[in-house]
Structures are given as structure tokens and as C-alpha cells.
Amino acid sequence: VALLGVGGLEINNSTTSIMSILLFAAVIDYSLFVFSRYREELNHDENQYEAMKVAMRATAKPVLFAGGTVFAAMIILF
């Protein structure tokens, strides 16, 4: 957004508000997804590092594609 502002796009309070809301919503949503998978893996493996590794492997693609969808939607709205 800063680069777009330097390029001449007008950045106002509504732009930063919408970006903040979307950022926090995405972070909370994806974090809950990863942490719930992590807790599930802790039931199968007592090693917390191994459980997180398995959880991240399982959630990497869905989070990446969901983030890509949000990014594509923002580009379309732009």
C-alpha cells in the first residue's frame, strides 16, 4: 500500500481500516486453523516440535490457497 501511495494512489482512513480488519481477520482465522491442527497432533505425538511440523505440513497448502484467494479478491476490488 505504501508503494501504491508513493505511486499516486490516495490512501485515506477507510483504506487503512479495511486493510487492518482484513489482516487481523486472516491472521486469526489461519492461526486458529494451525493451532487446532497442532493440538490434534499433540494427541498422537508427545514431541511438541514434531507435532508442529506435522501440523504445518498439513495446513500449509490450505492456508496458502486461502491467502491467495483473499489476495486475488483484493486485486479484483482494487
PDB file of N, CA, C and O in Angstrom, chain B, residues numbered from 101:
ATOM      1  N   VAL B 101       0.837  -1.183   0.000  1.00  0.00           N
ATOM      2  CA  VAL B 101       0.000   0.000   0.000  1.00  0.00           C
ATOM      3  C   VAL B 101       0.879   1.243   0.000  1.00  0.00           C
ATOM      4  O   VAL B 101       0.553   2.244  -0.638  1.00  0.00           O
ATOM      5  N   ALA B 102       1.991   1.172   0.717  1.00  0.00           N
ATOM      6  CA  ALA B 102       2.892   2.326   0.746  1.00  0.00           C
ATOM      7  C   ALA B 102       3.437   2.607  -0.652  1.00  0.00           C
ATOM      8  O   ALA B 102       3.554   3.766  -1.049  1.00  0.00           O
ATOM      9  N   LEU B 103       3.765   1.574  -1.385  1.00  0.00           N
ATOM     10  CA  LEU B 103       4.258   1.762  -2.750  1.00  0.00           C
ATOM     11  C   LEU B 103       3.178   2.340  -3.658  1.00  0.00           C
ATOM     12  O   LEU B 103       3.462   3.161  -4.531  1.00  0.00           O
ATOM     13  N   LEU B 104       1.938   1.904  -3.445  1.00  0.00           N
ATOM     14  CA  LEU B 104       0.844   2.465  -4.226  1.00  0.00           C
ATOM     15  C   LEU B 104       0.627   3.935  -3.868  1.00  0.00           C
ATOM     16  O   LEU B 104       0.306   4.747  -4.736  1.00  0.00           O
ATOM     17  N   GLY B 105       0.801   4.278  -2.586  1.00  0.00           N
ATOM     18  CA  GLY B 105       0.681   5.671  -2.171  1.00  0.00           C
ATOM     19  C   GLY B 105       1.761   6.536  -2.784  1.00  0.00           C
ATOM     20  O   GLY B 105       1.498   7.668  -3.190  1.00  0.00           O
ATOM     21  N   VAL B 106       2.984   6.012  -2.854  1.00  0.00           N
ATOM     22  CA  VAL B 106       4.078   6.748  -3.494  1.00  0.00           C
ATOM     23  C   VAL B 106       3.801   6.902  -4.983  1.00  0.00           C
ATOM     24  O   VAL B 106       4.180   7.902  -5.592  1.00  0.00           O
ATOM     25  N   GLY B 107       3.138   5.905  -5.563  1.00  0.00           N
ATOM     26  CA  GLY B 107       2.823   5.941  -6.992  1.00  0.00           C
ATOM     27  C   GLY B 107       1.675   6.874  -7.344  1.00  0.00           C
ATOM     28  O   GLY B 107       1.377   7.058  -8.524  1.00  0.00           O
ATOM     29  N   GLY B 108       1.022   7.468  -6.344  1.00  0.00           N
ATOM     30  CA  GLY B 108      -0.027   8.430  -6.647  1.00  0.00           C
ATOM     31  C   GLY B 108      -1.415   8.032  -6.177  1.00  0.00           C
ATOM     32  O   GLY B 108      -2.338   8.843  -6.259  1.00  0.00           O
ATOM     33  N   LEU B 109      -1.594   6.807  -5.685  1.00  0.00           N
ATOM     34  CA  LEU B 109      -2.901   6.382  -5.193  1.00  0.00           C
ATOM     35  C   LEU B 109      -3.185   7.069  -3.865  1.00  0.00           C
ATOM     36  O   LEU B 109      -2.334   7.098  -2.976  1.00  0.00           O
ATOM     37  N   GLU B 110      -4.392   7.623  -3.737  1.00  0.00           N
ATOM     38  CA  GLU B 110      -4.753   8.304  -2.499  1.00  0.00           C
ATOM     39  C   GLU B 110      -5.078   7.274  -1.427  1.00  0.00           C
ATOM     40  O   GLU B 110      -5.960   6.435  -1.604  1.00  0.00           O
ATOM     41  N   ILE B 111      -4.360   7.347  -0.319  1.00  0.00           N
ATOM     42  CA  ILE B 111      -4.581   6.449   0.816  1.00  0.00           C
ATOM     43  C   ILE B 111      -5.290   7.255   1.891  1.00  0.00           C
ATOM     44  O   ILE B 111      -4.776   8.273   2.355  1.00  0.00           O
ATOM     45  N   ASN B 112      -6.489   6.793   2.290  1.00  0.00           N
ATOM     46  CA  ASN B 112      -7.224   7.501   3.337  1.00  0.00           C
ATOM     47  C   ASN B 112      -7.530   6.557   4.500  1.00  0.00           C
ATOM     48  O   ASN B 112      -7.080   5.411   4.511  1.00  0.00           O
ATOM     49  N   ASN B 113      -8.291   7.039   5.466  1.00  0.00           N
ATOM     50  CA  ASN B 113      -8.587   6.239   6.653  1.00  0.00           C
ATOM     51  C   ASN B 113      -9.357   4.969   6.336  1.00  0.00           C
ATOM     52  O   ASN B 113      -9.132   3.938   6.970  1.00  0.00           O
ATOM     53  N   SER B 114     -10.252   5.023   5.375  1.00  0.00           N
ATOM     54  CA  SER B 114     -11.023   3.821   5.049  1.00  0.00           C
ATOM     55  C   SER B 114     -10.129   2.740   4.445  1.00  0.00           C
ATOM     56  O   SER B 114     -10.343   1.552   4.688  1.00  0.00           O
ATOM     57  N   THR B 115      -9.135   3.140   3.667  1.00  0.00           N
ATOM     58  CA  THR B 115      -8.211   2.166   3.086  1.00  0.00           C
ATOM     59  C   THR B 115      -7.441   1.451   4.178  1.00  0.00           C
ATOM     60  O   THR B 115      -7.353   0.223   4.175  1.00  0.00           O
ATOM     61  N   THR B 116      -6.889   2.196   5.099  1.00  0.00           N
ATOM     62  CA  THR B 116      -6.117   1.574   6.172  1.00  0.00           C
ATOM     63  C   THR B 116      -7.005   0.778   7.120  1.00  0.00           C
ATOM     64  O   THR B 116      -6.571  -0.241   7.658  1.00  0.00           O
ATOM     65  N   SER B 117      -8.230   1.221   7.334  1.00  0.00           N
ATOM     66  CA  SER B 117      -9.154   0.483   8.202  1.00  0.00           C
ATOM     67  C   SER B 117      -9.514  -0.862   7.593  1.00  0.00           C
ATOM     68  O   SER B 117      -9.479  -1.883   8.279  1.00  0.00           O
ATOM     69  N   ILE B 118      -9.857  -0.871   6.326  1.00  0.00           N
ATOM     70  CA  ILE B 118     -10.210  -2.124   5.653  1.00  0.00           C
ATOM     71  C   ILE B 118      -9.024  -3.074   5.641  1.00  0.00           C
ATOM     72  O   ILE B 118      -9.182  -4.268   5.895  1.00  0.00           O
ATOM     73  N   MET B 119      -7.830  -2.552   5.346  1.00  0.00           N
ATOM     74  CA  MET B 119      -6.647  -3.401   5.343  1.00  0.00           C
ATOM     75  C   MET B 119      -6.372  -3.985   6.723  1.00  0.00           C
ATOM     76  O   MET B 119      -6.016  -5.158   6.833  1.00  0.00           O
ATOM     77  N   SER B 120      -6.529  -3.191   7.771  1.00  0.00           N
ATOM     78  CA  SER B 120      -6.290  -3.674   9.133  1.00  0.00           C
ATOM     79  C   SER B 120      -7.271  -4.767   9.508  1.00  0.00           C
ATOM     80  O   SER B 120      -6.883  -5.788  10.075  1.00  0.00           O
ATOM     81  N   ILE B 121      -8.534  -4.557   9.194  1.00  0.00           N
ATOM     82  CA  ILE B 121      -9.558  -5.551   9.509  1.00  0.00           C
ATOM     83  C   ILE B 121      -9.286  -6.855   8.776  1.00  0.00           C
ATOM     84  O   ILE B 121      -9.359  -7.930   9.372  1.00  0.00           O
ATOM     85  N   LEU B 122      -8.976  -6.770   7.496  1.00  0.00           N
ATOM     86  CA  LEU B 122      -8.685  -7.980   6.727  1.00  0.00           C
ATOM     87  C   LEU B 122      -7.430  -8.682   7.228  1.00  0.00           C
ATOM     88  O   LEU B 122      -7.382  -9.911   7.280  1.00  0.00           O
ATOM     89  N   LEU B 123      -6.426  -7.915   7.591  1.00  0.00           N
ATOM     90  CA  LEU B 123      -5.194  -8.509   8.113  1.00  0.00           C
ATOM     91  C   LEU B 123      -5.460  -9.269   9.399  1.00  0.00           C
ATOM     92  O   LEU B 123      -5.064 -10.429   9.523  1.00  0.00           O
ATOM     93  N   PHE B 124      -6.126  -8.634  10.363  1.00  0.00           N
ATOM     94  CA  PHE B 124      -6.385  -9.298  11.633  1.00  0.00           C
ATOM     95  C   PHE B 124      -7.328 -10.483  11.465  1.00  0.00           C
ATOM     96  O   PHE B 124      -7.139 -11.510  12.116  1.00  0.00           O
ATOM     97  N   ALA B 125      -8.323 -10.367  10.619  1.00  0.00           N
ATOM     98  CA  ALA B 125      -9.244 -11.481  10.386  1.00  0.00           C
ATOM     99  C   ALA B 125      -8.510 -12.677   9.787  1.00  0.00           C
ATOM    100  O   ALA B 125      -8.725 -13.811  10.215  1.00  0.00           O
ATOM    101  N   ALA B 126      -7.657 -12.438   8.816  1.00  0.00           N
ATOM    102  CA  ALA B 126      -6.914 -13.521   8.181  1.00  0.00           C
ATOM    103  C   ALA B 126      -5.939 -14.156   9.160  1.00  0.00           C
ATOM    104  O   ALA B 126      -5.840 -15.381   9.229  1.00  0.00           O
ATOM    105  N   VAL B 127      -5.225 -13.341   9.911  1.00  0.00           N
ATOM    106  CA  VAL B 127      -4.254 -13.880  10.865  1.00  0.00           C
ATOM    107  C   VAL B 127      -4.941 -14.730  11.927  1.00  0.00           C
ATOM    108  O   VAL B 127      -4.468 -15.819  12.252  1.00  0.00           O
ATOM    109  N   ILE B 128      -6.041 -14.245  12.463  1.00  0.00           N
ATOM    110  CA  ILE B 128      -6.753 -15.003  13.491  1.00  0.00           C
ATOM    111  C   ILE B 128      -7.321 -16.291  12.911  1.00  0.00           C
ATOM    112  O   ILE B 128      -7.210 -17.349  13.531  1.00  0.00           O
ATOM    113  N   ASP B 129      -7.919 -16.216  11.749  1.00  0.00           N
ATOM    114  CA  ASP B 129      -8.518 -17.390  11.122  1.00  0.00           C
ATOM    115  C   ASP B 129      -7.472 -18.460  10.843  1.00  0.00           C
ATOM    116  O   ASP B 129      -7.661 -19.622  11.203  1.00  0.00           O
ATOM    117  N   TYR B 130      -6.382 -18.079  10.211  1.00  0.00           N
ATOM    118  CA  TYR B 130      -5.353 -19.049   9.849  1.00  0.00           C
ATOM    119  C   TYR B 130      -4.619 -19.559  11.082  1.00  0.00           C
ATOM    120  O   TYR B 130      -4.218 -20.722  11.123  1.00  0.00           O
ATOM    121  N   SER B 131      -4.438 -18.712  12.081  1.00  0.00           N
ATOM    122  CA  SER B 131      -3.789 -19.151  13.319  1.00  0.00           C
ATOM    123  C   SER B 131      -4.639 -20.191  14.041  1.00  0.00           C
ATOM    124  O   SER B 131      -4.117 -21.193  14.530  1.00  0.00           O
ATOM    125  N   LEU B 132      -5.933 -19.955  14.107  1.00  0.00           N
ATOM    126  CA  LEU B 132      -6.811 -20.933  14.745  1.00  0.00           C
ATOM    127  C   LEU B 132      -6.782 -22.269  14.009  1.00  0.00           C
ATOM    128  O   LEU B 132      -6.816 -23.331  14.631  1.00  0.00           O
ATOM    129  N   PHE B 133      -6.718 -22.210  12.705  1.00  0.00           N
ATOM    130  CA  PHE B 133      -6.638 -23.427  11.900  1.00  0.00           C
ATOM    131  C   PHE B 133      -5.358 -24.198  12.218  1.00  0.00           C
ATOM    132  O   PHE B 133      -5.404 -25.410  12.432  1.00  0.00           O
ATOM    133  N   VAL B 134      -4.227 -23.514  12.251  1.00  0.00           N
ATOM    134  CA  VAL B 134      -2.936 -24.161  12.527  1.00  0.00           C
ATOM    135  C   VAL B 134      -2.898 -24.681  13.962  1.00  0.00           C
ATOM    136  O   VAL B 134      -2.471 -25.812  14.198  1.00  0.00           O
ATOM    137  N   PHE B 135      -3.339 -23.869  14.922  1.00  0.00           N
ATOM    138  CA  PHE B 135      -3.266 -24.291  16.316  1.00  0.00           C
ATOM    139  C   PHE B 135      -4.204 -25.447  16.631  1.00  0.00           C
ATOM    140  O   PHE B 135      -3.873 -26.303  17.450  1.00  0.00           O
ATOM    141  N   SER B 136      -5.367 -25.483  15.994  1.00  0.00           N
ATOM    142  CA  SER B 136      -6.256 -26.622  16.234  1.00  0.00           C
ATOM    143  C   SER B 136      -5.654 -27.901  15.670  1.00  0.00           C
ATOM    144  O   SER B 136      -5.780 -28.970  16.267  1.00  0.00           O
ATOM    145  N   ARG B 137      -5.004 -27.791  14.526  1.00  0.00           N
ATOM    146  CA  ARG B 137      -4.317 -28.958  13.952  1.00  0.00           C
ATOM    147  C   ARG B 137      -3.143 -29.374  14.838  1.00  0.00           C
ATOM    148  O   ARG B 137      -2.881 -30.566  14.997  1.00  0.00           O
ATOM    149  N   TYR B 138      -2.438 -28.406  15.411  1.00  0.00           N
ATOM    150  CA  TYR B 138      -1.320 -28.677  16.314  1.00  0.00           C
ATOM    151  C   TYR B 138      -1.800 -29.428  17.553  1.00  0.00           C
ATOM    152  O   TYR B 138      -1.183 -30.411  17.964  1.00  0.00           O
ATOM    153  N   ARG B 139      -2.895 -28.968  18.145  1.00  0.00           N
ATOM    154  CA  ARG B 139      -3.435 -29.649  19.328  1.00  0.00           C
ATOM    155  C   ARG B 139      -3.874 -31.066  18.992  1.00  0.00           C
ATOM    156  O   ARG B 139      -3.721 -31.979  19.804  1.00  0.00           O
ATOM    157  N   GLU B 140      -4.412 -31.245  17.809  1.00  0.00           N
ATOM    158  CA  GLU B 140      -4.811 -32.583  17.368  1.00  0.00           C
ATOM    159  C   GLU B 140      -3.584 -33.489  17.247  1.00  0.00           C
ATOM    160  O   GLU B 140      -3.623 -34.660  17.626  1.00  0.00           O
ATOM    161  N   GLU B 141      -2.504 -32.934  16.716  1.00  0.00           N
ATOM    162  CA  GLU B 141      -1.283 -33.724  16.550  1.00  0.00           C
ATOM    163  C   GLU B 141      -0.611 -34.030  17.883  1.00  0.00           C
ATOM    164  O   GLU B 141       0.072 -35.047  18.002  1.00  0.00           O
ATOM    165  N   LEU B 142      -0.785 -33.183  18.881  1.00  0.00           N
ATOM    166  CA  LEU B 142      -0.217 -33.457  20.201  1.00  0.00           C
ATOM    167  C   LEU B 142      -0.827 -34.704  20.825  1.00  0.00           C
ATOM    168  O   LEU B 142      -0.200 -35.333  21.678  1.00  0.00           O
ATOM    169  N   ASN B 143      -2.033 -35.072  20.417  1.00  0.00           N
ATOM    170  CA  ASN B 143      -2.652 -36.309  20.901  1.00  0.00           C
ATOM    171  C   ASN B 143      -1.944 -37.538  20.340  1.00  0.00           C
ATOM    172  O   ASN B 143      -1.961 -38.600  20.961  1.00  0.00           O
ATOM    173  N   HIS B 144      -1.318 -37.398  19.164  1.00  0.00           N
ATOM    174  CA  HIS B 144      -0.643 -38.525  18.528  1.00  0.00           C
ATOM    175  C   HIS B 144       0.846 -38.556  18.816  1.00  0.00           C
ATOM    176  O   HIS B 144       1.447 -39.630  18.808  1.00  0.00           O
ATOM    177  N   ASP B 145       1.450 -37.418  19.066  1.00  0.00           N
ATOM    178  CA  ASP B 145       2.899 -37.323  19.257  1.00  0.00           C
ATOM    179  C   ASP B 145       3.188 -36.369  20.414  1.00  0.00           C
ATOM    180  O   ASP B 145       2.747 -35.220  20.396  1.00  0.00           O
ATOM    181  N   GLU B 146       3.924 -36.839  21.416  1.00  0.00           N
ATOM    182  CA  GLU B 146       4.198 -36.001  22.585  1.00  0.00           C
ATOM    183  C   GLU B 146       5.253 -34.938  22.318  1.00  0.00           C
ATOM    184  O   GLU B 146       5.316 -33.944  23.042  1.00  0.00           O
ATOM    185  N   ASN B 147       6.076 -35.123  21.303  1.00  0.00           N
ATOM    186  CA  ASN B 147       7.103 -34.139  20.975  1.00  0.00           C
ATOM    187  C   ASN B 147       6.423 -32.924  20.335  1.00  0.00           C
ATOM    188  O   ASN B 147       5.839 -33.025  19.257  1.00  0.00           O
ATOM    189  N   GLN B 148       6.507 -31.781  21.011  1.00  0.00           N
ATOM    190  CA  GLN B 148       5.803 -30.588  20.538  1.00  0.00           C
ATOM    191  C   GLN B 148       6.345 -30.080  19.206  1.00  0.00           C
ATOM    192  O   GLN B 148       5.592 -29.540  18.396  1.00  0.00           O
ATOM    193  N   TYR B 149       7.641 -30.250  18.976  1.00  0.00           N
ATOM    194  CA  TYR B 149       8.237 -29.782  17.725  1.00  0.00           C
ATOM    195  C   TYR B 149       7.809 -30.649  16.547  1.00  0.00           C
ATOM    196  O   TYR B 149       7.539 -30.152  15.453  1.00  0.00           O
ATOM    197  N   GLU B 150       7.752 -31.941  16.791  1.00  0.00           N
ATOM    198  CA  GLU B 150       7.309 -32.855  15.736  1.00  0.00           C
ATOM    199  C   GLU B 150       5.817 -32.638  15.440  1.00  0.00           C
ATOM    200  O   GLU B 150       5.398 -32.702  14.285  1.00  0.00           O
ATOM    201  N   ALA B 151       5.030 -32.386  16.471  1.00  0.00           N
ATOM    202  CA  ALA B 151       3.599 -32.127  16.281  1.00  0.00           C
ATOM    203  C   ALA B 151       3.393 -30.854  15.471  1.00  0.00           C
ATOM    204  O   ALA B 151       2.525 -30.811  14.599  1.00  0.00           O
ATOM    205  N   MET B 152       4.182 -29.817  15.747  1.00  0.00           N
ATOM    206  CA  MET B 152       4.048 -28.568  14.987  1.00  0.00           C
ATOM    207  C   MET B 152       4.498 -28.765  13.550  1.00  0.00           C
ATOM    208  O   MET B 152       3.908 -28.193  12.634  1.00  0.00           O
ATOM    209  N   LYS B 153       5.535 -29.568  13.339  1.00  0.00           N
ATOM    210  CA  LYS B 153       5.999 -29.831  11.975  1.00  0.00           C
ATOM    211  C   LYS B 153       4.905 -30.527  11.162  1.00  0.00           C
ATOM    212  O   LYS B 153       4.653 -30.164  10.013  1.00  0.00           O
ATOM    213  N   VAL B 154       4.268 -31.514  11.759  1.00  0.00           N
ATOM    214  CA  VAL B 154       3.190 -32.225  11.066  1.00  0.00           C
ATOM    215  C   VAL B 154       2.000 -31.292  10.832  1.00  0.00           C
ATOM    216  O   VAL B 154       1.390 -31.321   9.763  1.00  0.00           O
ATOM    217  N   ALA B 155       1.670 -30.470  11.822  1.00  0.00           N
ATOM    218  CA  ALA B 155       0.549 -29.542  11.685  1.00  0.00           C
ATOM    219  C   ALA B 155       0.814 -28.524  10.583  1.00  0.00           C
ATOM    220  O   ALA B 155      -0.083 -28.210   9.800  1.00  0.00           O
ATOM    221  N   MET B 156       2.032 -28.009  10.516  1.00  0.00           N
ATOM    222  CA  MET B 156       2.359 -27.031   9.475  1.00  0.00           C
ATOM    223  C   MET B 156       2.331 -27.658   8.090  1.00  0.00           C
ATOM    224  O   MET B 156       1.881 -27.031   7.131  1.00  0.00           O
ATOM    225  N   ARG B 157       2.807 -28.885   7.984  1.00  0.00           N
ATOM    226  CA  ARG B 157       2.746 -29.574   6.690  1.00  0.00           C
ATOM    227  C   ARG B 157       1.305 -29.785   6.243  1.00  0.00           C
ATOM    228  O   ARG B 157       0.985 -29.665   5.061  1.00  0.00           O
ATOM    229  N   ALA B 158       0.441 -30.099   7.201  1.00  0.00           N
ATOM    230  CA  ALA B 158      -0.959 -30.376   6.865  1.00  0.00           C
ATOM    231  C   ALA B 158      -1.735 -29.113   6.516  1.00  0.00           C
ATOM    232  O   ALA B 158      -2.684 -29.162   5.733  1.00  0.00           O
ATOM    233  N   THR B 159      -1.337 -27.987   7.090  1.00  0.00           N
ATOM    234  CA  THR B 159      -2.107 -26.763   6.884  1.00  0.00           C
ATOM    235  C   THR B 159      -1.470 -25.788   5.899  1.00  0.00           C
ATOM    236  O   THR B 159      -2.077 -24.769   5.568  1.00  0.00           O
ATOM    237  N   ALA B 160      -0.282 -26.075   5.432  1.00  0.00           N
ATOM    238  CA  ALA B 160       0.424 -25.120   4.563  1.00  0.00           C
ATOM    239  C   ALA B 160      -0.342 -24.836   3.271  1.00  0.00           C
ATOM    240  O   ALA B 160      -0.549 -23.676   2.917  1.00  0.00           O
ATOM    241  N   LYS B 161      -0.756 -25.873   2.575  1.00  0.00           N
ATOM    242  CA  LYS B 161      -1.460 -25.651   1.303  1.00  0.00           C
ATOM    243  C   LYS B 161      -2.806 -24.953   1.474  1.00  0.00           C
ATOM    244  O   LYS B 161      -3.083 -23.988   0.761  1.00  0.00           O
ATOM    245  N   PRO B 162      -3.654 -25.412   2.403  1.00  0.00           N
ATOM    246  CA  PRO B 162      -4.932 -24.703   2.567  1.00  0.00           C
ATOM    247  C   PRO B 162      -4.760 -23.234   2.950  1.00  0.00           C
ATOM    248  O   PRO B 162      -5.485 -22.377   2.445  1.00  0.00           O
ATOM    249  N   VAL B 163      -3.815 -22.936   3.831  1.00  0.00           N
ATOM    250  CA  VAL B 163      -3.589 -21.545   4.229  1.00  0.00           C
ATOM    251  C   VAL B 163      -3.049 -20.744   3.051  1.00  0.00           C
ATOM    252  O   VAL B 163      -3.459 -19.604   2.834  1.00  0.00           O
ATOM    253  N   LEU B 164      -2.141 -21.331   2.298  1.00  0.00           N
ATOM    254  CA  LEU B 164      -1.591 -20.646   1.133  1.00  0.00           C
ATOM    255  C   LEU B 164      -2.676 -20.339   0.102  1.00  0.00           C
ATOM    256  O   LEU B 164      -2.746 -19.225  -0.418  1.00  0.00           O
ATOM    257  N   PHE B 165      -3.512 -21.316  -0.188  1.00  0.00           N
ATOM    258  CA  PHE B 165      -4.566 -21.091  -1.175  1.00  0.00           C
ATOM    259  C   PHE B 165      -5.638 -20.134  -0.663  1.00  0.00           C
ATOM    260  O   PHE B 165      -6.162 -19.328  -1.432  1.00  0.00           O
ATOM    261  N   ALA B 166      -5.970 -20.212   0.621  1.00  0.00           N
ATOM    262  CA  ALA B 166      -6.948 -19.273   1.175  1.00  0.00           C
ATOM    263  C   ALA B 166      -6.394 -17.852   1.152  1.00  0.00           C
ATOM    264  O   ALA B 166      -7.109 -16.905   0.823  1.00  0.00           O
ATOM    265  N   GLY B 167      -5.117 -17.707   1.501  1.00  0.00           N
ATOM    266  CA  GLY B 167      -4.488 -16.389   1.425  1.00  0.00           C
ATOM    267  C   GLY B 167      -4.426 -15.886  -0.003  1.00  0.00           C
ATOM    268  O   GLY B 167      -4.611 -14.695  -0.253  1.00  0.00           O
ATOM    269  N   GLY B 168      -4.168 -16.782  -0.938  1.00  0.00           N
ATOM    270  CA  GLY B 168      -4.155 -16.406  -2.355  1.00  0.00           C
ATOM    271  C   GLY B 168      -5.523 -15.954  -2.835  1.00  0.00           C
ATOM    272  O   GLY B 168      -5.633 -15.035  -3.647  1.00  0.00           O
ATOM    273  N   THR B 169      -6.559 -16.599  -2.331  1.00  0.00           N
ATOM    274  CA  THR B 169      -7.917 -16.206  -2.688  1.00  0.00           C
ATOM    275  C   THR B 169      -8.232 -14.808  -2.161  1.00  0.00           C
ATOM    276  O   THR B 169      -8.824 -13.992  -2.867  1.00  0.00           O
ATOM    277  N   VAL B 170      -7.835 -14.538  -0.918  1.00  0.00           N
ATOM    278  CA  VAL B 170      -8.049 -13.201  -0.358  1.00  0.00           C
ATOM    279  C   VAL B 170      -7.258 -12.168  -1.158  1.00  0.00           C
ATOM    280  O   VAL B 170      -7.764 -11.087  -1.457  1.00  0.00           O
ATOM    281  N   PHE B 171      -6.023 -12.502  -1.500  1.00  0.00           N
ATOM    282  CA  PHE B 171      -5.195 -11.595  -2.290  1.00  0.00           C
ATOM    283  C   PHE B 171      -5.827 -11.325  -3.656  1.00  0.00           C
ATOM    284  O   PHE B 171      -5.864 -10.181  -4.109  1.00  0.00           O
ATOM    285  N   ALA B 172      -6.322 -12.373  -4.310  1.00  0.00           N
ATOM    286  CA  ALA B 172      -6.967 -12.206  -5.621  1.00  0.00           C
ATOM    287  C   ALA B 172      -8.229 -11.337  -5.500  1.00  0.00           C
ATOM    288  O   ALA B 172      -8.505 -10.506  -6.365  1.00  0.00           O
ATOM    289  N   ALA B 173      -8.976 -11.537  -4.432  1.00  0.00           N
ATOM    290  CA  ALA B 173     -10.177 -10.719  -4.217  1.00  0.00           C
ATOM    291  C   ALA B 173      -9.819  -9.249  -4.019  1.00  0.00           C
ATOM    292  O   ALA B 173     -10.518  -8.364  -4.512  1.00  0.00           O
ATOM    293  N   MET B 174      -8.743  -8.994  -3.308  1.00  0.00           N
ATOM    294  CA  MET B 174      -8.314  -7.613  -3.103  1.00  0.00           C
ATOM    295  C   MET B 174      -7.843  -6.984  -4.404  1.00  0.00           C
ATOM    296  O   MET B 174      -8.084  -5.801  -4.643  1.00  0.00           O
ATOM    297  N   ILE B 175      -7.179  -7.757  -5.240  1.00  0.00           N
ATOM    298  CA  ILE B 175      -6.742  -7.243  -6.536  1.00  0.00           C
ATOM    299  C   ILE B 175      -7.963  -6.922  -7.404  1.00  0.00           C
ATOM    300  O   ILE B 175      -7.987  -5.906  -8.098  1.00  0.00           O
ATOM    301  N   ILE B 176      -8.961  -7.784  -7.361  1.00  0.00           N
ATOM    302  CA  ILE B 176     -10.171  -7.548  -8.149  1.00  0.00           C
ATOM    303  C   ILE B 176     -10.906  -6.302  -7.636  1.00  0.00           C
ATOM    304  O   ILE B 176     -11.386  -5.494  -8.430  1.00  0.00           O
ATOM    305  N   LEU B 177     -10.992  -6.148  -6.313  1.00  0.00           N
ATOM    306  CA  LEU B 177     -11.649  -4.983  -5.752  1.00  0.00           C
ATOM    307  C   LEU B 177     -10.883  -3.703  -6.047  1.00  0.00           C
ATOM    308  O   LEU B 177     -11.474  -2.628  -6.155  1.00  0.00           O
ATOM    309  N   PHE B 178      -9.566  -3.818  -6.176  1.00  0.00           N
ATOM    310  CA  PHE B 178      -8.749  -2.653  -6.491  1.00  0.00           C
ATOM    311  C   PHE B 178      -9.089  -2.138  -7.861  1.00  0.00           C
ATOM    312  O   PHE B 178      -8.505  -1.154  -8.313  1.00  0.00           O
TER     313      PHE B 178
END
